[in-house]
Amino acid sequence: MKYALLTALLLAPLAALHAAPSAKPNVLIILVDDMGWGDPRCFNPQSKIATPHIDKLAAEGMKFTNAHAGASICVPSRYSLLAGRMPYRNWNAAAAKRTGKGELSALEKKHFPQPQLQHEPGRLNLATLMKRQGYATACVGKWHQGMSSKAEADGTLKMTPVDFGFDYYFGFDAPEQGPYAFIENKRFVVAPTEMIEDHPGDGVTNPETQGAHWRKGLAAPGWKFEGYLSTIAAKADAWLTKQSASGGKEPFFLYYAIPAPHAPWATASEFKGKSGAGQYGDYVMNVDAMIGQVLATLDKLKLRDNSLIVFSSDNGPVWYAQDIEKFGHRAAGPWNGMKGALTDAGHRMPFIASWPGKIPAGTSCGELICFTDMMATVASLLGEKLPTDAGEDSFDISPLLRGEKPAQPIRNGMVHVNYGSYTLAIRDGDWKLILPSGVYAVQDGTVTPDHVVETKGKGPNDKFQLYNLRTDPGEATNVFTQEPEKAKELFGVLKADIARGRSRP
């Protein structure tokens, strides 16, 4: 009897991981902007940046070390998170080839559909999925999915989050380009009527992409970059407080899209000079504090126990080789490249999932995942079957969240995207093939190569690249010429993926 009782006590926590929750879980997705795999200390113990709140979240949940964004720059990446679909599936054949200078022609621009939600009216996304499950939904922070920059005659803006399943929105479209004005739901809080000029960063490697850099544009009178993270965090807190005041009648989905550490590095004064990685590191510390603030609000409101929290970044950091040398800080960790790259630094992201009593605390998972997988995973947790025309590249990773070790990988590969150069890479098992910039045209489910072995260009993006990620995780040695059959095989895998129009079975 004594041993039976002991066995029951030992098995009880395991059973709880598999038991259906008594109520639908709240879902909080925290997506930061341009933070690298190597910035949080829980991923990179040698990080020169203190990130206590991200580290605590990892200690309370599961850290995924082989997680990837849907693209290596922000617009298509955010599309993939919300739609559970890879953005290259929207690409137009006429725009896949570029002119000699690497720019789209006027004709190509006219016919090139940006991979943004507004081009697919009625498509199921995370917010609309949860809405039909009875969730209250909100987006706070950066949107950057094609919102109009000018108000209509009635004062409203087109294509804000409330047009795509969110009950509430507060934030702005992008941090470094106008209009510089907060938006609530479909209206500017204060209309942008004053022009501010281009402002390069100071004391940084690239003043056009780093530091206090922003572009010329209209701004609300009195607009200040420094401090806007606090404003956004306060709005997230206020919305959560309002949900708590309703007595928990509705579960909630909050997409908390922190527009940092993307430039402008608008660090609050209390964090300046506090990191070992210069202006960038100070700003990452500021971001970490904003994450901690919202997590503390969840705790204060006693909402944490039945809340699934997911943290990740939309793409790699803007951190050059000179920055690594200057500060001794590897923002992308051991991976090769930075934002925009199809090597892993461009899209391998810090990813943490926490859910008290459901996700084993202090654990780590090395399985390949992509944050497109959130749609199928949430649907599974809610007992909903995704239709065939939604979440085409989304896999249910809930077994991994429970700490299970499936006999076969849930995801064996994925397609990586650099939208800036219209380039794809295919990962399959331990191998990755990166296509040269502009090497293909996507037409009727086919991929047409313009190159046989190498292009005439001599830049790193002007040739095929093939890497064995098991023996060369840093992608230092291109074995394309040594492994032509493997390259051909992967090219076939890519063509088949495009022909199917989906990767999820």
Secondary structure, 3 states (H helix, E strand, C coil): CHHHHHHHHHHHHHHHHHCCCCCCCEEEEEEEECCCCCCCCCCCCCCCCCCHHHHHHHHCCEEEEEEECCCCCHHHHHHHHHHCCCHHHHCCHHHHCCCCCCCCCHHHHHHCCCCCHHHCCCCCCHHHHHHCCCCEEEEEEECCCCCCCCCCCCCCCCCCHHHCCCCEEEEECCCCCCCECCEECCEECCCCCEEECCECCCCCCCCCCCCCCECCEEECCCCCCCCHHHHHHHHHHHHHHHHHHCCCCCCEEEEEEEEEECCCCCCCHHHCCCCCCHHHHHHHHHHHHHHHHHHHHHHHCCCCCCEEEEEEECCCCCCCHHHHHHHCCCCCCCCCCCCCCCCHHHCEEEEEEECCCCCCCCEEECCCEEHHHHHHHHHHHCCCCCCCCCCCCCCCCHHHHCCCCCCCCCCCEEEEEECCCCEEEEEECCEEEECCCCCCCEECCEECCCCCCECCCCCCCCECEEEECCCCCCCCCCCCCCCHHHHHHHHHHHHHHHHHCCCCC
